[in-house]
């Protein structure tokens, strides 16, 4: 190892001093300087890289914000955040209250429709809807055991009990039915009311086809011969009278006593000019001894519509209408079908 001797000589009076230095002493400051320079260089490099990266990120966010891709982050004051939360909670409460009100209204209206339908079914004697005819709730699974006695037919149950008939319901008795059950209930009520309407229309049509008024609307009308056994006015023998003779002025209108289709309009032996009307369901009416017919066979007529003029044709002693009501071809007491 090399050594160096350093002598220090004063300019004025004094002692001369000398120092001996080894080579290792010279490496320490040299290495420290190198380390300091390296640290300074690396620190400046990383700081510069960090500044560049931050600048590039800021520039990218600015471009995205301008393009509408990213909304620049703006820190809201704490009081603004609290106010926004309060407003959101208030809106949610209002929406929930409106939903609860609408839900309650729908459920109430469906219950009212159910009650009206029940009353209509009881009035018309219609049975309740049988499960399976309408929309049925979907079961979670069809697996598992099933059983029970053979049961009785619905007609047997209704005849054996005095419980009023009720339509089927999915929400009856439920405090808060689900939305799916409400939709199924609406569908069921729609189908049930459609069936009920069809039945009522059929009944209304049958009522319209049932004779229920006089064949003459003249104020001086009257009955000259009733249905049943009598002495024939011309033959002078006891014969069964199959109709009701109704008197009124000659030529006065003769009207249909119910809705139907004209099956015959013309001359009939003994009856003279006659109109026959088929009302359906086996019901038929005859109007005989007319002076003339004012309808033709095949015509559709309504109750109260004119079909002829009152006369005395055929075997007759004077102006009148021989009025018959036949059920499945058999004459019945037509006087029972005259209105007030």
Protein Blocks (a to p, Z undefined) as FASTA:
>chain_A
ZZdddddddfbecddddddddfklmmmmmmmmmmmmmmmmmmmmmmmmmmmmmmmmmmmm
mmmmmnomaccdddddfklmmmmmmmmmmmmmmmmmmmmmmmmmmmmmmmmmmmmmmmmm
mmnopacddehjaccdddfbfgdcdeddebjafklmmmmpccdcddddfkgopabdcfkl
mmmmmmmmmmmmmmmmmmmmmmmmmmmmpcfbdfbfbfkbccfbdcdddddfklopacdd
fbdcddddehiacddfbdcddfbgcddehklpaddddebjhiacddehiabdcbdehiac
dehiafbdcddehjdfbdcddddddeehiacdfklmpcZZ
